[in-house]
Amino acid sequence: MEYHPDRNPGDREAEERFKELSEAYATLRDPEARARYDRYGAADPANYRPDTSNVDWQDVFREADIKIDWDARGGMPSTGSAVFDALFGVMAGMLRGAGVLPGQTYTLKLPLRLGELKNGTVKPLRVPGVSVCQTCKGSGRVDAQAQPRSPGPFEAGDGSARTGGVAVCPKCGGRRVRRGEELAVRVPAGTSVSSTLRLAGAGGPGQPPGDVMVQLALLLPEGAKVVGNDVHAQLVLTPPEARNGTTVEFEGVQVVVPAGARTGTEIRVVGGGVRGGGSTGDLVLTVQEEWLRGAGRLVGSWFRKLGGGGGAT
C-alpha cells in the first residue's frame, strides 16, 4: 500500500518498488516459480520470474487458511474469528483506500414533511464519515480546460492513457476524500414514504466506492397519525379564518377551508396523504378554532414563505 502507484503518482522509484513487491508476491504464491527461485536465485531471473500482470491482491486473503466472507458488512471481510475481524476492522480503511475492498456504504435517515414527499424537494444531507469527494469524484483533480483526463483511483476507466488540462480539486484539495461531505438529495414528487434512495458512489472510498442509502421518513406534527395511506391530523385556525374561509398550508400541502367551518368540521384533501402500495391516501383534517395557536400557525407560515425554514415544497 505504501508504494501503490495511486498513492505515488509520477514517482518512478515507488513504481519500481511496487513492481518488485508484486514480483515477490507472485513468486511466493507460485510453488514452481518459488522452487526455481530457490534453485537459481535472482542471478537468472528468466528461470524464475513469473507473470505478475494478473495479480489479484484479494488472493492474499482468499488463499489464507481461513474462510473469509467478502460480502459481510458492506464489503468488509468477516472470518467469524474475533481476532481476525478486529484486525480487519483496523485495516479496513487502508485496504479500501488501496482499492482492495469496496468502500463503506452509509445508511442515513432523511425526515420529510408531507408536502415534500407529495411535491418533491431537494434536501441537504451530511455524510457522517469519510466519503469520496463528489466534486472531483475521487480523482483529486477537476477538468480545468474541458479536456479528458485519466480516471482517479476510485473511478472506472477504460485503461487508456489520456491527458488534459486539470487542476487540483478546490473542495478536497487533491485529497480525493472529504469528511462531512454535504450531499443534495433529490426526492421525486410522489415518492413513497417507505422509499430508500441510493446515491451511488457517494459513500466511503474503495474499489468500487461505497454508496449512501437514504431512508425516507415522514415528519408529522404532534397528534397526527397515519391510517393506511391516509394522514389524520388537527388543523388549528383562528375564528375569523374558520368563519370566512381561507387557503392555508398544512405541512407543505395546500388546504382550502370553506367558509362557515367550525370546530369539529372535517376537511378532506384528496391525494394529500402518503403513497404506498401503488396508491396515495388522503389528508383528513379536523378543524380546531383557537386564537393563540391559530395566530402561531400564521406566523410560522409567514416565516416559511420568507425562507426562514420548512424546506422547498
LUMDOKOL-266891 format. One line per 5 residues: their letters; for each residue x, y, z of C-alpha. Coordinates in steps of 0.1 Angstrom, whole numbers, plus 5000, padded with zeros to 4 digits. Example, Ala and Ser with C-alpha at 12.3 -4.5 7.8 and 13.67 -1.06 7.14 Angstrom:
<atoms>
AS = 5123:4955:5078 | 5137:4989:5071
</atoms>
This chain:
<atoms>
MEYHP = 5000:5000:5000 | 5029:5024:5007 | 5043:5021:4972 | 5010:5017:4953 | 5010:5039:4921
DRNPG = 4977:5055:4931 | 4994:5069:4962 | 5026:5079:4944 | 5016:5094:4910 | 5046:5101:4888
DREAE = 5071:5086:4913 | 5093:5062:4892 | 5111:5049:4923 | 5079:5040:4940 | 5066:5024:4908
ERFKE = 5097:5002:4905 | 5095:4992:4942 | 5059:4983:4937 | 5068:4961:4907 | 5094:4943:4929
LSEAY = 5069:4937:4956 | 5044:4924:4930 | 5070:4901:4916 | 5079:4888:4951 | 5043:4881:4959
ATLRD = 5037:4863:4927 | 5068:4842:4931 | 5059:4832:4967 | 5024:4821:4957 | 5035:4800:4928
PEARA = 5052:4768:4940 | 5070:4762:4907 | 5083:4798:4905 | 5094:4797:4941 | 5112:4764:4936
RYDRY = 5131:4779:4906 | 5140:4809:4926 | 5153:4787:4954 | 5174:4769:4929 | 5187:4797:4907
GAADP = 5182:4828:4928 | 5179:4863:4914 | 5210:4858:4892 | 5189:4842:4865 | 5155:4859:4865
ANYRP = 5144:4843:4833 | 5143:4810:4850 | 5120:4820:4879 | 5103:4853:4871 | 5065:4848:4870
DTSNV = 5039:4868:4851 | 5026:4895:4875 | 5002:4912:4852 | 4972:4894:4866 | 4980:4895:4903
DWQDV = 4948:4899:4923 | 4955:4914:4957 | 4924:4899:4972 | 4941:4865:4967 | 4963:4874:4997
FREAD = 4933:4869:5019 | 4914:4843:4998 | 4944:4819:4999 | 4947:4822:5037 | 4938:4791:5056
IKIDW = 4906:4807:5070 | 4872:4812:5055 | 4865:4848:5046 | 4831:4863:5038 | 4838:4892:5015
DARGG = 4802:4904:5013 | 4797:4908:5050 | 4790:4943:5065 | 4790:4962:5032 | 4821:4945:5017
MPSTG = 4843:4944:5048 | 4856:4909:5052 | 4844:4887:5081 | 4860:4855:5093 | 4840:4847:5124
SAVFD = 4871:4850:5144 | 4872:4879:5169 | 4910:4883:5165 | 4909:4884:5127 | 4878:4905:5125
ALFGV = 4894:4931:5149 | 4924:4931:5126 | 4903:4936:5095 | 4884:4964:5113 | 4917:4983:5119
MAGML = 4929:4977:5084 | 4896:4983:5066 | 4903:5020:5059 | 4937:5013:5045 | 4925:4984:5024
RGAGV = 4897:5004:5010 | 4920:5033:5001 | 4943:5009:4983 | 4914:4995:4962 | 4914:4961:4978
LPGQT = 4880:4964:4994 | 4847:4981:4983 | 4841:5014:5000 | 4819:5017:5031 | 4781:5022:5024
YTLKL = 4764:5046:5047 | 4726:5042:5056 | 4711:5075:5067 | 4676:5087:5075 | 4660:5118:5059
PLRLG = 4629:5132:5076 | 4605:5149:5052 | 4573:5169:5056 | 4542:5156:5039 | 4543:5183:5012
ELKNG = 4580:5174:5004 | 4570:5138:4997 | 4540:5148:4977 | 4555:5176:4956 | 4592:5166:4956
TVKPL = 4621:5185:4970 | 4659:5188:4973 | 4673:5184:5008 | 4708:5186:5021 | 4722:5156:5039
RVPGV = 4756:5153:5056 | 4777:5121:5054 | 4789:5113:5089 | 4823:5099:5080 | 4849:5099:5053
SVCQT = 4835:5098:5018 | 4845:5102:4981 | 4847:5139:4972 | 4817:5145:4949 | 4832:5175:4932
CKGSG = 4861:5155:4916 | 4845:5120:4921 | 4876:5108:4939 | 4902:5118:4914 | 4916:5148:4933
RVDAQ = 4915:5169:4901 | 4890:5188:4882 | 4889:5194:4845 | 4903:5229:4840 | 4901:5231:4802
AQPRS = 4871:5209:4794 | 4895:5182:4782 | 4896:5145:4790 | 4917:5133:4819 | 4928:5100:4834
PGPFE = 4904:5084:4858 | 4912:5085:4895 | 4918:5055:4918 | 4881:5054:4928 | 4868:5058:4893
AGDGS = 4861:5033:4865 | 4883:5038:4834 | 4890:5022:4801 | 4927:5018:4808 | 4938:5043:4781
ARTGG = 4965:5069:4788 | 4947:5102:4784 | 4959:5136:4793 | 4943:5170:4796 | 4943:5203:4815
VAVCP = 4935:5196:4851 | 4936:5215:4883 | 4936:5204:4920 | 4900:5199:4932 | 4890:5231:4952
KCGGR = 4868:5211:4975 | 4891:5183:4987 | 4924:5200:4979 | 4935:5169:4959 | 4930:5145:4988
RVRRG = 4902:5128:4969 | 4881:5122:5000 | 4863:5145:5024 | 4848:5142:5059 | 4813:5155:5064
EELAV = 4805:5159:5027 | 4771:5176:5022 | 4750:5160:4996 | 4719:5173:4978 | 4693:5146:4979
RVPAG = 4667:5150:4952 | 4633:5135:4962 | 4610:5130:4933 | 4573:5141:4936 | 4550:5113:4948
TSVSS = 4578:5093:4964 | 4566:5065:4988 | 4572:5072:5025 | 4590:5038:5028 | 4614:5045:4999
TLRLA = 4651:5042:5001 | 4671:5064:4977 | 4706:5052:4965 | 4733:5078:4959 | 4758:5056:4940
GAGGP = 4795:5063:4947 | 4788:5089:4973 | 4800:5067:5002 | 4834:5057:5015 | 4865:5054:4993
GQPPG = 4873:5020:4979 | 4870:4999:4948 | 4843:5004:4939 | 4833:5034:4961 | 4805:5028:4986
DVMVQ = 4770:5042:4983 | 4748:5064:5005 | 4714:5048:5011 | 4688:5074:5021 | 4658:5060:5041
LALLL = 4629:5085:5038 | 4609:5091:5070 | 4576:5111:5074 | 4579:5140:5098 | 4544:5148:5113
PEGAK = 4533:5173:5139 | 4523:5161:5174 | 4489:5143:5174 | 4489:5134:5137 | 4488:5098:5127
VVGND = 4488:5076:5095 | 4459:5053:5090 | 4466:5031:5060 | 4478:5058:5035 | 4456:5085:5049
VHAQL = 4470:5111:5073 | 4447:5123:5101 | 4456:5155:5119 | 4441:5186:5136 | 4440:5219:5117
VLTPP = 4442:5249:5140 | 4425:5280:5127 | 4417:5314:5141 | 4379:5320:5144 | 4379:5346:5115
EARNG = 4397:5321:5092 | 4371:5294:5100 | 4342:5317:5097 | 4352:5334:5064 | 4371:5305:5047
TTVEF = 4407:5306:5036 | 4435:5287:5020 | 4462:5275:5043 | 4492:5252:5042 | 4495:5221:5064
EGVQV = 4530:5205:5064 | 4535:5218:5028 | 4501:5207:5015 | 4477:5234:5003 | 4443:5231:5021
VVPAG = 4412:5250:5011 | 4390:5258:5041 | 4354:5265:5031 | 4335:5294:5047 | 4315:5285:5078
ARTGT = 4338:5259:5091 | 4336:5253:5128 | 4355:5232:5154 | 4349:5196:5145 | 4345:5202:5108
EIRVV = 4363:5176:5087 | 4382:5187:5056 | 4395:5160:5032 | 4423:5168:5008 | 4421:5140:4981
GGGVR = 4456:5127:4973 | 4471:5147:5002 | 4482:5116:5022 | 4512:5093:5018 | 4519:5070:4989
GGGST = 4524:5033:4994 | 4513:5000:4978 | 4508:5018:4944 | 4482:5042:4957 | 4481:5076:4975
GDLVL = 4459:5083:5005 | 4441:5115:5016 | 4448:5142:5041 | 4420:5143:5067 | 4420:5174:5089
TVQEE = 4397:5182:5118 | 4392:5219:5124 | 4400:5234:5158 | 4393:5271:5164 | 4419:5287:5187
WLRGA = 4431:5323:5187 | 4466:5317:5201 | 4476:5286:5183 | 4460:5298:5151 | 4480:5330:5152
GRLVG = 4511:5310:5158 | 4505:5289:5128 | 4501:5321:5107 | 4534:5334:5119 | 4551:5301:5112
SWFRK = 4537:5301:5077 | 4549:5336:5070 | 4585:5326:5081 | 4585:5296:5057 | 4574:5318:5028
LGGGG = 4602:5342:5036 | 4627:5314:5036 | 4630:5310:5073 | 4625:5273:5073 | 4604:5244:5063
GAT = 4623:5234:5031 | 4612:5235:4995 | 4578:5220:4988
</atoms>
